[in-house]
């Protein structure tokens, strides 16, 4: 049995402050700085302490992963809002 509504109520979804687009772009910029710092750490570890190479390598991979994930989130949100 289907119910047909005469008036639909559509509400805008609330986005928390930490998921707004400017905050996400700021986070991407911070992650870019951390990524560059990790690259400098990799080059320094290759010269001086190859045993500790895993620390800047993990930092580099994690910051790159977060950058890509946040940019994809911003892109998906922009596509969602452009459809409306």
mmCIF file of the N, C-alpha and C atoms, coordinates in Angstrom:
data_MODEL
# 
_entry.id   MODEL 
# 
loop_
_atom_site.group_PDB 
_atom_site.id 
_atom_site.type_symbol 
_atom_site.label_atom_id 
_atom_site.label_alt_id 
_atom_site.label_comp_id 
_atom_site.label_asym_id 
_atom_site.label_entity_id 
_atom_site.label_seq_id 
_atom_site.pdbx_PDB_ins_code 
_atom_site.Cartn_x 
_atom_site.Cartn_y 
_atom_site.Cartn_z 
_atom_site.occupancy 
_atom_site.B_iso_or_equiv 
_atom_site.pdbx_formal_charge 
_atom_site.auth_seq_id 
_atom_site.auth_comp_id 
_atom_site.auth_asym_id 
_atom_site.auth_atom_id 
_atom_site.pdbx_PDB_model_num 
ATOM 1   N N  . UNK A 1 1  ? 0.842  -1.156 0.000  1.00 0.00 ? 1  UNK A N  1 
ATOM 2   C CA . UNK A 1 1  ? 0.000  0.000  0.000  1.00 0.00 ? 1  UNK A CA 1 
ATOM 3   C C  . UNK A 1 1  ? 0.898  1.233  0.000  1.00 0.00 ? 1  UNK A C  1 
ATOM 4   N N  . UNK A 1 2  ? 0.725  2.087  -0.973 1.00 0.00 ? 2  UNK A N  1 
ATOM 5   C CA . UNK A 1 2  ? 1.564  3.277  -1.074 1.00 0.00 ? 2  UNK A CA 1 
ATOM 6   C C  . UNK A 1 2  ? 0.787  4.498  -0.604 1.00 0.00 ? 2  UNK A C  1 
ATOM 7   N N  . UNK A 1 3  ? 1.488  5.366  0.040  1.00 0.00 ? 3  UNK A N  1 
ATOM 8   C CA . UNK A 1 3  ? 0.893  6.599  0.537  1.00 0.00 ? 3  UNK A CA 1 
ATOM 9   C C  . UNK A 1 3  ? 1.371  7.728  -0.355 1.00 0.00 ? 3  UNK A C  1 
ATOM 10  N N  . UNK A 1 4  ? 0.458  8.504  -0.858 1.00 0.00 ? 4  UNK A N  1 
ATOM 11  C CA . UNK A 1 4  ? 0.823  9.633  -1.707 1.00 0.00 ? 4  UNK A CA 1 
ATOM 12  C C  . UNK A 1 4  ? 0.712  10.907 -0.869 1.00 0.00 ? 4  UNK A C  1 
ATOM 13  N N  . UNK A 1 5  ? 1.789  11.602 -0.791 1.00 0.00 ? 5  UNK A N  1 
ATOM 14  C CA . UNK A 1 5  ? 1.831  12.834 -0.013 1.00 0.00 ? 5  UNK A CA 1 
ATOM 15  C C  . UNK A 1 5  ? 1.477  14.005 -0.907 1.00 0.00 ? 5  UNK A C  1 
ATOM 16  N N  . UNK A 1 6  ? 0.692  14.901 -0.357 1.00 0.00 ? 6  UNK A N  1 
ATOM 17  C CA . UNK A 1 6  ? 0.381  16.115 -1.106 1.00 0.00 ? 6  UNK A CA 1 
ATOM 18  C C  . UNK A 1 6  ? 1.524  17.110 -1.010 1.00 0.00 ? 6  UNK A C  1 
ATOM 19  N N  . UNK A 1 7  ? 2.096  17.209 0.161  1.00 0.00 ? 7  UNK A N  1 
ATOM 20  C CA . UNK A 1 7  ? 3.168  18.173 0.384  1.00 0.00 ? 7  UNK A CA 1 
ATOM 21  C C  . UNK A 1 7  ? 4.376  17.438 0.947  1.00 0.00 ? 7  UNK A C  1 
ATOM 22  N N  . UNK A 1 8  ? 5.444  17.517 0.218  1.00 0.00 ? 8  UNK A N  1 
ATOM 23  C CA . UNK A 1 8  ? 6.682  16.918 0.703  1.00 0.00 ? 8  UNK A CA 1 
ATOM 24  C C  . UNK A 1 8  ? 7.446  17.958 1.508  1.00 0.00 ? 8  UNK A C  1 
ATOM 25  N N  . UNK A 1 9  ? 8.086  17.522 2.519  1.00 0.00 ? 9  UNK A N  1 
ATOM 26  C CA . UNK A 1 9  ? 8.907  18.414 3.336  1.00 0.00 ? 9  UNK A CA 1 
ATOM 27  C C  . UNK A 1 9  ? 10.362 18.050 3.069  1.00 0.00 ? 9  UNK A C  1 
ATOM 28  N N  . UNK A 1 10 ? 11.061 18.961 2.458  1.00 0.00 ? 10 UNK A N  1 
ATOM 29  C CA . UNK A 1 10 ? 12.479 18.753 2.192  1.00 0.00 ? 10 UNK A CA 1 
ATOM 30  C C  . UNK A 1 10 ? 13.272 19.696 3.077  1.00 0.00 ? 10 UNK A C  1 
ATOM 31  N N  . UNK A 1 11 ? 14.214 19.143 3.764  1.00 0.00 ? 11 UNK A N  1 
ATOM 32  C CA . UNK A 1 11 ? 15.059 19.951 4.629  1.00 0.00 ? 11 UNK A CA 1 
ATOM 33  C C  . UNK A 1 11 ? 16.488 19.872 4.138  1.00 0.00 ? 11 UNK A C  1 
ATOM 34  N N  . UNK A 1 12 ? 17.200 20.962 4.265  1.00 0.00 ? 12 UNK A N  1 
ATOM 35  C CA . UNK A 1 12 ? 18.619 20.949 3.941  1.00 0.00 ? 12 UNK A CA 1 
ATOM 36  C C  . UNK A 1 12 ? 19.362 20.195 5.036  1.00 0.00 ? 12 UNK A C  1 
ATOM 37  N N  . UNK A 1 13 ? 20.295 19.395 4.630  1.00 0.00 ? 13 UNK A N  1 
ATOM 38  C CA . UNK A 1 13 ? 21.063 18.674 5.631  1.00 0.00 ? 13 UNK A CA 1 
ATOM 39  C C  . UNK A 1 13 ? 22.040 19.627 6.309  1.00 0.00 ? 13 UNK A C  1 
ATOM 40  N N  . UNK A 1 14 ? 22.195 19.465 7.593  1.00 0.00 ? 14 UNK A N  1 
ATOM 41  C CA . UNK A 1 14 ? 23.123 20.300 8.345  1.00 0.00 ? 14 UNK A CA 1 
ATOM 42  C C  . UNK A 1 14 ? 24.520 19.722 8.228  1.00 0.00 ? 14 UNK A C  1 
ATOM 43  N N  . UNK A 1 15 ? 25.458 20.569 7.905  1.00 0.00 ? 15 UNK A N  1 
ATOM 44  C CA . UNK A 1 15 ? 26.854 20.161 7.784  1.00 0.00 ? 15 UNK A CA 1 
ATOM 45  C C  . UNK A 1 15 ? 27.592 20.698 9.005  1.00 0.00 ? 15 UNK A C  1 
ATOM 46  N N  . UNK A 1 16 ? 28.289 19.849 9.754  1.00 0.00 ? 16 UNK A N  1 
ATOM 47  C CA . UNK A 1 16 ? 29.029 20.346 10.915 1.00 0.00 ? 16 UNK A CA 1 
ATOM 48  C C  . UNK A 1 16 ? 30.153 21.300 10.499 1.00 0.00 ? 16 UNK A C  1 
ATOM 49  N N  . UNK A 1 17 ? 30.615 22.094 11.437 1.00 0.00 ? 17 UNK A N  1 
ATOM 50  C CA . UNK A 1 17 ? 31.604 23.122 11.116 1.00 0.00 ? 17 UNK A CA 1 
ATOM 51  C C  . UNK A 1 17 ? 32.893 22.517 10.588 1.00 0.00 ? 17 UNK A C  1 
ATOM 52  N N  . UNK A 1 18 ? 33.275 21.342 11.064 1.00 0.00 ? 18 UNK A N  1 
ATOM 53  C CA . UNK A 1 18 ? 34.536 20.743 10.660 1.00 0.00 ? 18 UNK A CA 1 
ATOM 54  C C  . UNK A 1 18 ? 34.447 20.076 9.291  1.00 0.00 ? 18 UNK A C  1 
ATOM 55  N N  . UNK A 1 19 ? 33.270 20.066 8.685  1.00 0.00 ? 19 UNK A N  1 
ATOM 56  C CA . UNK A 1 19 ? 33.108 19.465 7.371  1.00 0.00 ? 19 UNK A CA 1 
ATOM 57  C C  . UNK A 1 19 ? 32.708 20.499 6.320  1.00 0.00 ? 19 UNK A C  1 
ATOM 58  N N  . UNK A 1 20 ? 32.819 21.761 6.641  1.00 0.00 ? 20 UNK A N  1 
ATOM 59  C CA . UNK A 1 20 ? 32.510 22.811 5.671  1.00 0.00 ? 20 UNK A CA 1 
ATOM 60  C C  . UNK A 1 20 ? 33.665 22.929 4.681  1.00 0.00 ? 20 UNK A C  1 
ATOM 61  N N  . UNK A 1 21 ? 33.367 23.463 3.510  1.00 0.00 ? 21 UNK A N  1 
ATOM 62  C CA . UNK A 1 21 ? 34.350 23.507 2.430  1.00 0.00 ? 21 UNK A CA 1 
ATOM 63  C C  . UNK A 1 21 ? 35.601 24.322 2.784  1.00 0.00 ? 21 UNK A C  1 
ATOM 64  N N  . UNK A 1 22 ? 35.491 25.537 3.376  1.00 0.00 ? 22 UNK A N  1 
ATOM 65  C CA . UNK A 1 22 ? 36.726 26.269 3.711  1.00 0.00 ? 22 UNK A CA 1 
ATOM 66  C C  . UNK A 1 22 ? 37.606 25.530 4.719  1.00 0.00 ? 22 UNK A C  1 
ATOM 67  N N  . UNK A 1 23 ? 36.985 24.859 5.674  1.00 0.00 ? 23 UNK A N  1 
ATOM 68  C CA . UNK A 1 23 ? 37.753 24.103 6.663  1.00 0.00 ? 23 UNK A CA 1 
ATOM 69  C C  . UNK A 1 23 ? 38.454 22.926 5.990  1.00 0.00 ? 23 UNK A C  1 
ATOM 70  N N  . UNK A 1 24 ? 37.756 22.292 5.050  1.00 0.00 ? 24 UNK A N  1 
ATOM 71  C CA . UNK A 1 24 ? 38.379 21.175 4.322  1.00 0.00 ? 24 UNK A CA 1 
ATOM 72  C C  . UNK A 1 24 ? 39.566 21.653 3.487  1.00 0.00 ? 24 UNK A C  1 
ATOM 73  N N  . UNK A 1 25 ? 39.434 22.800 2.828  1.00 0.00 ? 25 UNK A N  1 
ATOM 74  C CA . UNK A 1 25 ? 40.563 23.327 2.046  1.00 0.00 ? 25 UNK A CA 1 
ATOM 75  C C  . UNK A 1 25 ? 41.735 23.700 2.957  1.00 0.00 ? 25 UNK A C  1 
ATOM 76  N N  . UNK A 1 26 ? 41.441 24.244 4.150  1.00 0.00 ? 26 UNK A N  1 
ATOM 77  C CA . UNK A 1 26 ? 42.500 24.535 5.104  1.00 0.00 ? 26 UNK A CA 1 
ATOM 78  C C  . UNK A 1 26 ? 43.209 23.254 5.533  1.00 0.00 ? 26 UNK A C  1 
ATOM 79  N N  . UNK A 1 27 ? 42.439 22.201 5.739  1.00 0.00 ? 27 UNK A N  1 
ATOM 80  C CA . UNK A 1 27 ? 43.012 20.914 6.119  1.00 0.00 ? 27 UNK A CA 1 
ATOM 81  C C  . UNK A 1 27 ? 43.870 20.333 4.994  1.00 0.00 ? 27 UNK A C  1 
ATOM 82  N N  . UNK A 1 28 ? 43.441 20.530 3.748  1.00 0.00 ? 28 UNK A N  1 
ATOM 83  C CA . UNK A 1 28 ? 44.257 20.080 2.610  1.00 0.00 ? 28 UNK A CA 1 
ATOM 84  C C  . UNK A 1 28 ? 45.582 20.836 2.588  1.00 0.00 ? 28 UNK A C  1 
ATOM 85  N N  . UNK A 1 29 ? 45.540 22.146 2.865  1.00 0.00 ? 29 UNK A N  1 
ATOM 86  C CA . UNK A 1 29 ? 46.775 22.942 2.890  1.00 0.00 ? 29 UNK A CA 1 
ATOM 87  C C  . UNK A 1 29 ? 47.705 22.476 4.008  1.00 0.00 ? 29 UNK A C  1 
ATOM 88  N N  . UNK A 1 30 ? 47.156 22.166 5.167  1.00 0.00 ? 30 UNK A N  1 
ATOM 89  C CA . UNK A 1 30 ? 47.968 21.664 6.278  1.00 0.00 ? 30 UNK A CA 1 
ATOM 90  C C  . UNK A 1 30 ? 48.576 20.312 5.926  1.00 0.00 ? 30 UNK A C  1 
ATOM 91  N N  . UNK A 1 31 ? 47.774 19.447 5.307  1.00 0.00 ? 31 UNK A N  1 
ATOM 92  C CA . UNK A 1 31 ? 48.281 18.131 4.898  1.00 0.00 ? 31 UNK A CA 1 
ATOM 93  C C  . UNK A 1 31 ? 49.359 18.252 3.822  1.00 0.00 ? 31 UNK A C  1 
ATOM 94  N N  . UNK A 1 32 ? 49.245 19.249 2.960  1.00 0.00 ? 32 UNK A N  1 
ATOM 95  C CA . UNK A 1 32 ? 50.290 19.483 1.962  1.00 0.00 ? 32 UNK A CA 1 
ATOM 96  C C  . UNK A 1 32 ? 51.601 19.881 2.637  1.00 0.00 ? 32 UNK A C  1 
ATOM 97  N N  . UNK A 1 33 ? 51.512 20.735 3.660  1.00 0.00 ? 33 UNK A N  1 
ATOM 98  C CA . UNK A 1 33 ? 52.705 21.098 4.426  1.00 0.00 ? 33 UNK A CA 1 
ATOM 99  C C  . UNK A 1 33 ? 53.326 19.895 5.119  1.00 0.00 ? 33 UNK A C  1 
ATOM 100 N N  . UNK A 1 34 ? 52.490 19.040 5.686  1.00 0.00 ? 34 UNK A N  1 
ATOM 101 C CA . UNK A 1 34 ? 52.999 17.835 6.342  1.00 0.00 ? 34 UNK A CA 1 
ATOM 102 C C  . UNK A 1 34 ? 53.617 16.885 5.327  1.00 0.00 ? 34 UNK A C  1 
ATOM 103 N N  . UNK A 1 35 ? 53.007 16.799 4.143  1.00 0.00 ? 35 UNK A N  1 
ATOM 104 C CA . UNK A 1 35 ? 53.543 15.952 3.081  1.00 0.00 ? 35 UNK A CA 1 
ATOM 105 C C  . UNK A 1 35 ? 54.931 16.433 2.648  1.00 0.00 ? 35 UNK A C  1 
ATOM 106 N N  . UNK A 1 36 ? 55.084 17.749 2.476  1.00 0.00 ? 36 UNK A N  1 
ATOM 107 C CA . UNK A 1 36 ? 56.391 18.295 2.094  1.00 0.00 ? 36 UNK A CA 1 
ATOM 108 C C  . UNK A 1 36 ? 57.417 18.101 3.214  1.00 0.00 ? 36 UNK A C  1 
ATOM 109 N N  . UNK A 1 37 ? 56.985 18.260 4.457  1.00 0.00 ? 37 UNK A N  1 
ATOM 110 C CA . UNK A 1 37 ? 57.860 18.010 5.599  1.00 0.00 ? 37 UNK A CA 1 
ATOM 111 C C  . UNK A 1 37 ? 58.315 16.552 5.619  1.00 0.00 ? 37 UNK A C  1 
ATOM 112 N N  . UNK A 1 38 ? 57.398 15.636 5.306  1.00 0.00 ? 38 UNK A N  1 
ATOM 113 C CA . UNK A 1 38 ? 57.739 14.211 5.281  1.00 0.00 ? 38 UNK A CA 1 
ATOM 114 C C  . UNK A 1 38 ? 58.705 13.895 4.140  1.00 0.00 ? 38 UNK A C  1 
ATOM 115 N N  . UNK A 1 39 ? 58.538 14.555 3.002  1.00 0.00 ? 39 UNK A N  1 
ATOM 116 C CA . UNK A 1 39 ? 59.482 14.345 1.897  1.00 0.00 ? 39 UNK A CA 1 
ATOM 117 C C  . UNK A 1 39 ? 60.889 14.804 2.285  1.00 0.00 ? 39 UNK A C  1 
ATOM 118 N N  . UNK A 1 40 ? 60.959 15.941 2.994  1.00 0.00 ? 40 UNK A N  1 
ATOM 119 C CA . UNK A 1 40 ? 62.259 16.399 3.479  1.00 0.00 ? 40 UNK A CA 1 
ATOM 120 C C  . UNK A 1 40 ? 62.828 15.416 4.498  1.00 0.00 ? 40 UNK A C  1 
ATOM 121 N N  . UNK A 1 41 ? 61.960 14.834 5.314  1.00 0.00 ? 41 UNK A N  1 
ATOM 122 C CA . UNK A 1 41 ? 62.400 13.833 6.283  1.00 0.00 ? 41 UNK A CA 1 
ATOM 123 C C  . UNK A 1 41 ? 62.892 12.567 5.611  1.00 0.00 ? 41 UNK A C  1 
ATOM 124 N N  . UNK A 1 42 ? 62.268 12.189 4.498  1.00 0.00 ? 42 UNK A N  1 
ATOM 125 C CA . UNK A 1 42 ? 62.717 11.008 3.760  1.00 0.00 ? 42 UNK A CA 1 
ATOM 126 C C  . UNK A 1 42 ? 64.105 11.232 3.176  1.00 0.00 ? 42 UNK A C  1 
ATOM 127 N N  . UNK A 1 43 ? 64.309 12.411 2.588  1.00 0.00 ? 43 UNK A N  1 
ATOM 128 C CA . UNK A 1 43 ? 65.637 12.677 2.014  1.00 0.00 ? 43 UNK A CA 1 
ATOM 129 C C  . UNK A 1 43 ? 66.709 12.764 3.101  1.00 0.00 ? 43 UNK A C  1 
ATOM 130 N N  . UNK A 1 44 ? 66.348 13.312 4.260  1.00 0.00 ? 44 UNK A N  1 
ATOM 131 C CA . UNK A 1 44 ? 67.303 13.387 5.362  1.00 0.00 ? 44 UNK A CA 1 
ATOM 132 C C  . UNK A 1 44 ? 67.582 11.996 5.945  1.00 0.00 ? 44 UNK A C  1 
ATOM 133 N N  . UNK A 1 45 ? 66.554 11.170 6.038  1.00 0.00 ? 45 UNK A N  1 
ATOM 134 C CA . UNK A 1 45 ? 66.738 9.828  6.598  1.00 0.00 ? 45 UNK A CA 1 
ATOM 135 C C  . UNK A 1 45 ? 67.562 8.948  5.664  1.00 0.00 ? 45 UNK A C  1 
ATOM 136 N N  . UNK A 1 46 ? 67.428 9.162  4.371  1.00 0.00 ? 46 UNK A N  1 
ATOM 137 C CA . UNK A 1 46 ? 68.236 8.380  3.427  1.00 0.00 ? 46 UNK A CA 1 
ATOM 138 C C  . UNK A 1 46 ? 69.722 8.675  3.583  1.00 0.00 ? 46 UNK A C  1 
ATOM 139 N N  . UNK A 1 47 ? 70.044 9.933  3.923  1.00 0.00 ? 47 UNK A N  1 
ATOM 140 C CA . UNK A 1 47 ? 71.447 10.314 4.074  1.00 0.00 ? 47 UNK A CA 1 
ATOM 141 C C  . UNK A 1 47 ? 72.014 9.909  5.433  1.00 0.00 ? 47 UNK A C  1 
ATOM 142 N N  . UNK A 1 48 ? 71.240 10.118 6.498  1.00 0.00 ? 48 UNK A N  1 
ATOM 143 C CA . UNK A 1 48 ? 71.811 9.991  7.837  1.00 0.00 ? 48 UNK A CA 1 
ATOM 144 C C  . UNK A 1 48 ? 71.389 8.732  8.577  1.00 0.00 ? 48 UNK A C  1 
ATOM 145 N N  . UNK A 1 49 ? 70.124 8.380  8.534  1.00 0.00 ? 49 UNK A N  1 
ATOM 146 C CA . UNK A 1 49 ? 69.644 7.251  9.337  1.00 0.00 ? 49 UNK A CA 1 
ATOM 147 C C  . UNK A 1 49 ? 68.654 6.414  8.537  1.00 0.00 ? 49 UNK A C  1 
ATOM 148 N N  . UNK A 1 50 ? 69.153 5.510  7.704  1.00 0.00 ? 50 UNK A N  1 
ATOM 149 C CA . UNK A 1 50 ? 68.224 4.692  6.905  1.00 0.00 ? 50 UNK A CA 1 
ATOM 150 C C  . UNK A 1 50 ? 67.352 3.759  7.741  1.00 0.00 ? 50 UNK A C  1 
ATOM 151 N N  . UNK A 1 51 ? 67.748 3.507  9.001  1.00 0.00 ? 51 UNK A N  1 
ATOM 152 C CA . UNK A 1 51 ? 66.929 2.650  9.865  1.00 0.00 ? 51 UNK A CA 1 
ATOM 153 C C  . UNK A 1 51 ? 65.600 3.314  10.212 1.00 0.00 ? 51 UNK A C  1 
ATOM 154 N N  . UNK A 1 52 ? 65.599 4.618  10.262 1.00 0.00 ? 52 UNK A N  1 
ATOM 155 C CA . UNK A 1 52 ? 64.398 5.371  10.664 1.00 0.00 ? 52 UNK A CA 1 
ATOM 156 C C  . UNK A 1 52 ? 63.616 5.913  9.468  1.00 0.00 ? 52 UNK A C  1 
ATOM 157 N N  . UNK A 1 53 ? 63.793 5.330  8.327  1.00 0.00 ? 53 UNK A N  1 
ATOM 158 C CA . UNK A 1 53 ? 63.107 5.793  7.118  1.00 0.00 ? 53 UNK A CA 1 
ATOM 159 C C  . UNK A 1 53 ? 61.600 5.573  7.200  1.00 0.00 ? 53 UNK A C  1 
ATOM 160 N N  . UNK A 1 54 ? 61.173 4.614  7.967  1.00 0.00 ? 54 UNK A N  1 
ATOM 161 C CA . UNK A 1 54 ? 59.750 4.280  8.018  1.00 0.00 ? 54 UNK A CA 1 
ATOM 162 C C  . UNK A 1 54 ? 58.907 5.391  8.630  1.00 0.00 ? 54 UNK A C  1 
ATOM 163 N N  . UNK A 1 55 ? 59.470 6.192  9.512  1.00 0.00 ? 55 UNK A N  1 
ATOM 164 C CA . UNK A 1 55 ? 58.691 7.244  10.179 1.00 0.00 ? 55 UNK A CA 1 
ATOM 165 C C  . UNK A 1 55 ? 58.245 8.316  9.180  1.00 0.00 ? 55 UNK A C  1 
ATOM 166 N N  . UNK A 1 56 ? 59.157 8.944  8.422  1.00 0.00 ? 56 UNK A N  1 
ATOM 167 C CA . UNK A 1 56 ? 58.679 9.931  7.455  1.00 0.00 ? 56 UNK A CA 1 
ATOM 168 C C  . UNK A 1 56 ? 57.901 9.303  6.296  1.00 0.00 ? 56 UNK A C  1 
ATOM 169 N N  . UNK A 1 57 ? 58.178 8.040  6.000  1.00 0.00 ? 57 UNK A N  1 
ATOM 170 C CA . UNK A 1 57 ? 57.445 7.356  4.935  1.00 0.00 ? 57 UNK A CA 1 
ATOM 171 C C  . UNK A 1 57 ? 55.980 7.152  5.328  1.00 0.00 ? 57 UNK A C  1 
ATOM 172 N N  . UNK A 1 58 ? 55.734 6.742  6.551  1.00 0.00 ? 58 UNK A N  1 
ATOM 173 C CA . UNK A 1 58 ? 54.361 6.585  7.038  1.00 0.00 ? 58 UNK A CA 1 
ATOM 174 C C  . UNK A 1 58 ? 53.660 7.937  7.092  1.00 0.00 ? 58 UNK A C  1 
ATOM 175 N N  . UNK A 1 59 ? 54.361 8.969  7.541  1.00 0.00 ? 59 UNK A N  1 
ATOM 176 C CA . UNK A 1 59 ? 53.795 10.311 7.592  1.00 0.00 ? 59 UNK A CA 1 
ATOM 177 C C  . UNK A 1 59 ? 53.436 10.804 6.193  1.00 0.00 ? 59 UNK A C  1 
ATOM 178 N N  . UNK A 1 60 ? 54.278 10.519 5.235  1.00 0.00 ? 60 UNK A N  1 
ATOM 179 C CA . UNK A 1 60 ? 54.040 10.919 3.851  1.00 0.00 ? 60 UNK A CA 1 
ATOM 180 C C  . UNK A 1 60 ? 52.814 10.202 3.288  1.00 0.00 ? 60 UNK A C  1 
ATOM 181 N N  . UNK A 1 61 ? 52.715 8.909  3.509  1.00 0.00 ? 61 UNK A N  1 
ATOM 182 C CA . UNK A 1 61 ? 51.600 8.131  2.976  1.00 0.00 ? 61 UNK A CA 1 
ATOM 183 C C  . UNK A 1 61 ? 50.283 8.551  3.617  1.00 0.00 ? 61 UNK A C  1 
ATOM 184 N N  . UNK A 1 62 ? 50.276 8.750  4.928  1.00 0.00 ? 62 UNK A N  1 
ATOM 185 C CA . UNK A 1 62 ? 49.047 9.133  5.613  1.00 0.00 ? 62 UNK A CA 1 
ATOM 186 C C  . UNK A 1 62 ? 48.566 10.526 5.208  1.00 0.00 ? 62 UNK A C  1 
ATOM 187 N N  . UNK A 1 63 ? 49.493 11.469 5.081  1.00 0.00 ? 63 UNK A N  1 
ATOM 188 C CA . UNK A 1 63 ? 49.076 12.816 4.686  1.00 0.00 ? 63 UNK A CA 1 
ATOM 189 C C  . UNK A 1 63 ? 48.575 12.832 3.247  1.00 0.00 ? 63 UNK A C  1 
ATOM 190 N N  . UNK A 1 64 ? 49.205 12.066 2.371  1.00 0.00 ? 64 UNK A N  1 
ATOM 191 C CA . UNK A 1 64 ? 48.740 11.983 0.989  1.00 0.00 ? 64 UNK A CA 1 
ATOM 192 C C  . UNK A 1 64 ? 47.360 11.330 0.924  1.00 0.00 ? 64 UNK A C  1 
ATOM 193 N N  . UNK A 1 65 ? 47.147 10.287 1.710  1.00 0.00 ? 65 UNK A N  1 
ATOM 194 C CA . UNK A 1 65 ? 45.850 9.623  1.749  1.00 0.00 ? 65 UNK A CA 1 
ATOM 195 C C  . UNK A 1 65 ? 44.757 10.587 2.210  1.00 0.00 ? 65 UNK A C  1 
ATOM 196 N N  . UNK A 1 66 ? 45.032 11.356 3.270  1.00 0.00 ? 66 UNK A N  1 
ATOM 197 C CA . UNK A 1 66 ? 44.037 12.302 3.768  1.00 0.00 ? 66 UNK A CA 1 
ATOM 198 C C  . UNK A 1 66 ? 43.765 13.417 2.771  1.00 0.00 ? 66 UNK A C  1 
ATOM 199 N N  . UNK A 1 67 ? 44.810 13.909 2.095  1.00 0.00 ? 67 UNK A N  1 
ATOM 200 C CA . UNK A 1 67 ? 44.604 14.942 1.078  1.00 0.00 ? 67 UNK A CA 1 
ATOM 201 C C  . UNK A 1 67 ? 43.674 14.452 -0.023 1.00 0.00 ? 67 UNK A C  1 
ATOM 202 N N  . UNK A 1 68 ? 43.936 13.261 -0.532 1.00 0.00 ? 68 UNK A N  1 
ATOM 203 C CA . UNK A 1 68 ? 43.110 12.717 -1.608 1.00 0.00 ? 68 UNK A CA 1 
ATOM 204 C C  . UNK A 1 68 ? 41.679 12.495 -1.129 1.00 0.00 ? 68 UNK A C  1 
ATOM 205 N N  . UNK A 1 69 ? 41.520 11.973 0.064  1.00 0.00 ? 69 UNK A N  1 
ATOM 206 C CA . UNK A 1 69 ? 40.191 11.697 0.601  1.00 0.00 ? 69 UNK A CA 1 
ATOM 207 C C  . UNK A 1 69 ? 39.385 12.982 0.790  1.00 0.00 ? 69 UNK A C  1 
ATOM 208 N N  . UNK A 1 70 ? 40.008 14.033 1.279  1.00 0.00 ? 70 UNK A N  1 
ATOM 209 C CA . UNK A 1 70 ? 39.300 15.290 1.510  1.00 0.00 ? 70 UNK A CA 1 
ATOM 210 C C  . UNK A 1 70 ? 38.964 15.976 0.189  1.00 0.00 ? 70 UNK A C  1 
ATOM 211 N N  . UNK A 1 71 ? 39.876 15.934 -0.771 1.00 0.00 ? 71 UNK A N  1 
ATOM 212 C CA . UNK A 1 71 ? 39.586 16.536 -2.082 1.00 0.00 ? 71 UNK A CA 1 
ATOM 213 C C  . UNK A 1 71 ? 38.440 15.797 -2.766 1.00 0.00 ? 71 UNK A C  1 
ATOM 214 N N  . UNK A 1 72 ? 38.412 14.482 -2.654 1.00 0.00 ? 72 UNK A N  1 
ATOM 215 C CA . UNK A 1 72 ? 37.298 13.723 -3.225 1.00 0.00 ? 72 UNK A CA 1 
ATOM 216 C C  . UNK A 1 72 ? 35.981 14.060 -2.526 1.00 0.00 ? 72 UNK A C  1 
ATOM 217 N N  . UNK A 1 73 ? 36.023 14.282 -1.222 1.00 0.00 ? 73 UNK A N  1 
ATOM 218 C CA . UNK A 1 73 ? 34.823 14.680 -0.488 1.00 0.00 ? 73 UNK A CA 1 
ATOM 219 C C  . UNK A 1 73 ? 34.327 16.039 -0.955 1.00 0.00 ? 73 UNK A C  1 
ATOM 220 N N  . UNK A 1 74 ? 35.232 16.989 -1.139 1.00 0.00 ? 74 UNK A N  1 
ATOM 221 C CA . UNK A 1 74 ? 34.847 18.318 -1.616 1.00 0.00 ? 74 UNK A CA 1 
ATOM 222 C C  . UNK A 1 74 ? 34.274 18.224 -3.025 1.00 0.00 ? 74 UNK A C  1 
ATOM 223 N N  . UNK A 1 75 ? 34.895 17.420 -3.859 1.00 0.00 ? 75 UNK A N  1 
ATOM 224 C CA . UNK A 1 75 ? 34.423 17.267 -5.242 1.00 0.00 ? 75 UNK A CA 1 
ATOM 225 C C  . UNK A 1 75 ? 33.042 16.623 -5.284 1.00 0.00 ? 75 UNK A C  1 
ATOM 226 N N  . UNK A 1 76 ? 32.839 15.586 -4.472 1.00 0.00 ? 76 UNK A N  1 
ATOM 227 C CA . UNK A 1 76 ? 31.545 14.911 -4.427 1.00 0.00 ? 76 UNK A CA 1 
ATOM 228 C C  . UNK A 1 76 ? 30.458 15.860 -3.916 1.00 0.00 ? 76 UNK A C  1 
ATOM 229 N N  . UNK A 1 77 ? 30.794 16.679 -2.924 1.00 0.00 ? 77 UNK A N  1 
ATOM 230 C CA . UNK A 1 77 ? 29.827 17.635 -2.407 1.00 0.00 ? 77 UNK A CA 1 
ATOM 231 C C  . UNK A 1 77 ? 29.506 18.707 -3.443 1.00 0.00 ? 77 UNK A C  1 
ATOM 232 N N  . UNK A 1 78 ? 30.497 19.138 -4.200 1.00 0.00 ? 78 UNK A N  1 
ATOM 233 C CA . UNK A 1 78 ? 30.252 20.142 -5.238 1.00 0.00 ? 78 UNK A CA 1 
ATOM 234 C C  . UNK A 1 78 ? 29.359 19.571 -6.336 1.00 0.00 ? 78 UNK A C  1 
ATOM 235 N N  . UNK A 1 79 ? 29.560 18.304 -6.694 1.00 0.00 ? 79 UNK A N  1 
ATOM 236 C CA . UNK A 1 79 ? 28.692 17.674 -7.684 1.00 0.00 ? 79 UNK A CA 1 
ATOM 237 C C  . UNK A 1 79 ? 27.278 17.518 -7.139 1.00 0.00 ? 79 UNK A C  1 
ATOM 238 N N  . UNK A 1 80 ? 27.149 17.215 -5.850 1.00 0.00 ? 80 UNK A N  1 
ATOM 239 C CA . UNK A 1 80 ? 25.828 17.047 -5.258 1.00 0.00 ? 80 UNK A CA 1 
ATOM 240 C C  . UNK A 1 80 ? 25.059 18.355 -5.259 1.00 0.00 ? 80 UNK A C  1 
ATOM 241 N N  . UNK A 1 81 ? 25.739 19.453 -4.891 1.00 0.00 ? 81 UNK A N  1 
ATOM 242 C CA . UNK A 1 81 ? 25.059 20.742 -4.847 1.00 0.00 ? 81 UNK A CA 1 
ATOM 243 C C  . UNK A 1 81 ? 24.797 21.315 -6.234 1.00 0.00 ? 81 UNK A C  1 
ATOM 244 N N  . UNK A 1 82 ? 25.584 20.906 -7.227 1.00 0.00 ? 82 UNK A N  1 
ATOM 245 C CA . UNK A 1 82 ? 25.355 21.418 -8.575 1.00 0.00 ? 82 UNK A CA 1 
ATOM 246 C C  . UNK A 1 82 ? 24.140 20.737 -9.222 1.00 0.00 ? 82 UNK A C  1 
ATOM 247 N N  . UNK A 1 83 ? 23.758 19.556 -8.747 1.00 0.00 ? 83 UNK A N  1 
ATOM 248 C CA . UNK A 1 83 ? 22.577 18.873 -9.272 1.00 0.00 ? 83 UNK A CA 1 
ATOM 249 C C  . UNK A 1 83 ? 21.279 19.522 -8.796 1.00 0.00 ? 83 UNK A C  1 
ATOM 250 N N  . UNK A 1 84 ? 21.333 20.175 -7.646 1.00 0.00 ? 84 UNK A N  1 
ATOM 251 C CA . UNK A 1 84 ? 20.096 20.768 -7.096 1.00 0.00 ? 84 UNK A CA 1 
ATOM 252 C C  . UNK A 1 84 ? 19.699 22.031 -7.784 1.00 0.00 ? 84 UNK A C  1 
# 
